[in-house]
Amino acid sequence: MLRKKRILVVEDEESLLKLETILLTVKGFEVIGAVSGSMAIEKIDSEVFDLVLLDIMLPDIDGFEVCRQLRKDPRTATVPIIMLTGKKTQDDHDRGVLCGANSYLVKPFKSAMIIDEINRLLTASGGGK
């Protein structure tokens, strides 16, 4: 049997973290949650993930910095990162791309759009279902 794809969801709003976890679990993914940038980095240091769903506005280290750190580490440099945020400006989008995000999606989001994007990136990285 194929191993479930592991997704790290970094989201400080607990209701959204629960919603995203349910959505992804129902679609067959194994989901690990983190409520801060430092918690996300700790989890990534000790576990392997197929994809990271990353909020930008976090209580400690923002998503841009988490993304930069992941890109600098050879073990996580190629892990697909989707930024999922309420920040809608072109400047924020450009910052997301510059720090290494593969996708930049704005909240509120349609769940089908997130699933499509996750599947697209996992397939592109050789980790499709």
C-alpha positions as a Markdown table, in Angstrom:
| # | Residue | x | y | z |
|---|---|---|---|---|
| 1 | Met | 0.0 | 0.0 | 0.0 |
| 2 | Leu | 1.2 | 3.5 | -0.8 |
| 3 | Arg | 2.2 | 5.7 | 2.1 |
| 4 | Lys | -0.1 | 8.6 | 2.7 |
| 5 | Lys | 1.3 | 12.0 | 1.7 |
| 6 | Arg | 2.2 | 14.0 | 4.7 |
| 7 | Ile | 1.3 | 17.7 | 4.8 |
| 8 | Leu | 2.4 | 20.2 | 7.4 |
| 9 | Val | -0.3 | 22.8 | 8.0 |
| 10 | Val | 1.0 | 25.9 | 9.6 |
| 11 | Glu | -1.9 | 28.0 | 10.8 |
| 12 | Asp | -2.3 | 30.0 | 14.1 |
| 13 | Glu | -6.1 | 30.2 | 13.9 |
| 14 | Glu | -7.3 | 27.0 | 15.6 |
| 15 | Ser | -10.7 | 26.9 | 13.8 |
| 16 | Leu | -9.0 | 27.2 | 10.4 |
| 17 | Leu | -6.3 | 24.6 | 11.4 |
| 18 | Lys | -9.1 | 22.2 | 12.3 |
| 19 | Leu | -11.0 | 22.9 | 9.1 |
| 20 | Glu | -7.9 | 22.4 | 6.9 |
| 21 | Thr | -6.9 | 19.3 | 8.8 |
| 22 | Ile | -10.4 | 17.7 | 8.3 |
| 23 | Leu | -10.5 | 18.7 | 4.6 |
| 24 | Leu | -7.1 | 17.2 | 3.9 |
| 25 | Thr | -7.6 | 14.1 | 6.1 |
| 26 | Val | -10.9 | 13.3 | 4.2 |
| 27 | Lys | -8.9 | 13.6 | 1.0 |
| 28 | Gly | -6.5 | 10.9 | 2.2 |
| 29 | Phe | -3.6 | 13.0 | 3.4 |
| 30 | Glu | -1.8 | 12.6 | 6.8 |
| 31 | Val | -1.9 | 16.0 | 8.4 |
| 32 | Ile | 0.4 | 17.5 | 11.1 |
| 33 | Gly | -0.5 | 20.9 | 12.4 |
| 34 | Ala | 1.7 | 23.7 | 13.7 |
| 35 | Val | 0.4 | 27.0 | 15.3 |
| 36 | Ser | 3.6 | 29.1 | 15.0 |
| 37 | Gly | 6.6 | 29.5 | 12.8 |
| 38 | Ser | 9.0 | 28.1 | 15.3 |
| 39 | Met | 6.8 | 25.0 | 15.9 |
| 40 | Ala | 6.7 | 24.5 | 12.1 |
| 41 | Ile | 10.5 | 24.6 | 11.9 |
| 42 | Glu | 10.9 | 22.2 | 14.8 |
| 43 | Lys | 8.5 | 19.7 | 13.2 |
| 44 | Ile | 10.3 | 20.0 | 9.9 |
| 45 | Asp | 13.6 | 19.4 | 11.6 |
| 46 | Ser | 12.4 | 16.1 | 13.0 |
| 47 | Glu | 10.0 | 14.8 | 10.4 |
| 48 | Val | 9.6 | 14.5 | 6.7 |
| 49 | Phe | 6.8 | 16.2 | 4.8 |
| 50 | Asp | 5.6 | 16.0 | 1.2 |
| 51 | Leu | 4.2 | 19.5 | 1.2 |
| 52 | Val | 3.8 | 22.5 | 3.5 |
| 53 | Leu | 0.6 | 24.7 | 3.7 |
| 54 | Leu | 1.9 | 27.9 | 5.3 |
| 55 | Asp | 0.1 | 30.9 | 6.7 |
| 56 | Ile | 2.0 | 34.2 | 6.6 |
| 57 | Met | 0.7 | 35.9 | 9.7 |
| 58 | Leu | 2.0 | 33.8 | 12.6 |
| 59 | Pro | 2.5 | 34.8 | 16.2 |
| 60 | Asp | 6.3 | 34.6 | 16.1 |
| 61 | Ile | 8.3 | 34.0 | 12.9 |
| 62 | Asp | 6.2 | 35.0 | 9.9 |
| 63 | Gly | 5.5 | 32.7 | 7.0 |
| 64 | Phe | 7.9 | 34.5 | 4.7 |
| 65 | Glu | 10.8 | 33.7 | 7.1 |
| 66 | Val | 9.7 | 30.1 | 7.6 |
| 67 | Cys | 9.7 | 29.7 | 3.8 |
| 68 | Arg | 13.2 | 31.2 | 3.5 |
| 69 | Gln | 14.5 | 28.9 | 6.1 |
| 70 | Leu | 13.0 | 25.8 | 4.4 |
| 71 | Arg | 14.5 | 26.8 | 1.1 |
| 72 | Lys | 18.0 | 27.2 | 2.7 |
| 73 | Asp | 18.0 | 23.7 | 4.2 |
| 74 | Pro | 19.0 | 21.0 | 1.6 |
| 75 | Arg | 16.6 | 18.5 | 3.2 |
| 76 | Thr | 13.6 | 20.8 | 2.6 |
| 77 | Ala | 14.7 | 22.9 | -0.4 |
| 78 | Thr | 12.5 | 21.1 | -2.8 |
| 79 | Val | 9.4 | 20.5 | -0.6 |
| 80 | Pro | 6.4 | 22.2 | -2.2 |
| 81 | Ile | 5.2 | 25.2 | -0.2 |
| 82 | Ile | 1.7 | 26.7 | -0.6 |
| 83 | Met | 1.3 | 30.1 | 1.1 |
| 84 | Leu | -2.3 | 30.4 | 2.3 |
| 85 | Thr | -3.0 | 33.9 | 3.6 |
| 86 | Gly | -5.3 | 36.8 | 4.1 |
| 87 | Lys | -2.6 | 39.1 | 2.7 |
| 88 | Lys | -3.9 | 40.1 | -0.8 |
| 89 | Thr | -1.5 | 42.8 | -2.1 |
| 90 | Gln | 0.7 | 42.3 | -5.1 |
| 91 | Asp | 3.7 | 43.1 | -2.8 |
| 92 | Asp | 2.8 | 40.3 | -0.4 |
| 93 | His | 2.4 | 37.9 | -3.4 |
| 94 | Asp | 5.8 | 39.0 | -4.8 |
| 95 | Arg | 7.4 | 38.5 | -1.4 |
| 96 | Gly | 5.9 | 35.0 | -1.2 |
| 97 | Val | 7.3 | 34.1 | -4.6 |
| 98 | Leu | 10.7 | 35.6 | -3.8 |
| 99 | Cys | 11.1 | 33.6 | -0.6 |
| 100 | Gly | 10.5 | 30.4 | -2.5 |
| 101 | Ala | 6.7 | 29.6 | -2.3 |
| 102 | Asn | 5.5 | 27.4 | -5.1 |
| 103 | Ser | 1.9 | 28.8 | -4.8 |
| 104 | Tyr | 0.3 | 31.8 | -3.2 |
| 105 | Leu | -3.4 | 31.4 | -2.4 |
| 106 | Val | -5.6 | 34.0 | -0.7 |
| 107 | Lys | -8.2 | 33.4 | 2.1 |
| 108 | Pro | -11.1 | 32.8 | 2.0 |
| 109 | Phe | -10.4 | 29.9 | -0.2 |
| 110 | Lys | -12.4 | 27.2 | -1.9 |
| 111 | Ser | -11.5 | 23.8 | -0.6 |
| 112 | Ala | -11.5 | 22.3 | -4.2 |
| 113 | Met | -8.9 | 24.9 | -5.2 |
| 114 | Ile | -6.6 | 24.0 | -2.4 |
| 115 | Ile | -6.9 | 20.2 | -3.1 |
| 116 | Asp | -6.3 | 20.8 | -6.8 |
| 117 | Glu | -3.2 | 22.9 | -6.1 |
| 118 | Ile | -1.8 | 20.3 | -3.6 |
| 119 | Asn | -2.4 | 17.5 | -6.1 |
| 120 | Arg | -0.8 | 19.5 | -8.9 |
| 121 | Leu | 2.3 | 20.3 | -6.8 |
| 122 | Leu | 2.7 | 16.7 | -5.5 |
| 123 | Thr | 2.4 | 15.4 | -9.0 |
| 124 | Ala | 5.0 | 17.9 | -10.3 |
| 125 | Ser | 7.4 | 17.0 | -7.5 |
| 126 | Gly | 7.1 | 13.3 | -8.3 |
| 127 | Gly | 4.9 | 12.6 | -5.3 |
| 128 | Gly | 1.5 | 12.3 | -6.9 |
| 129 | Lys | -1.1 | 9.8 | -5.7 |
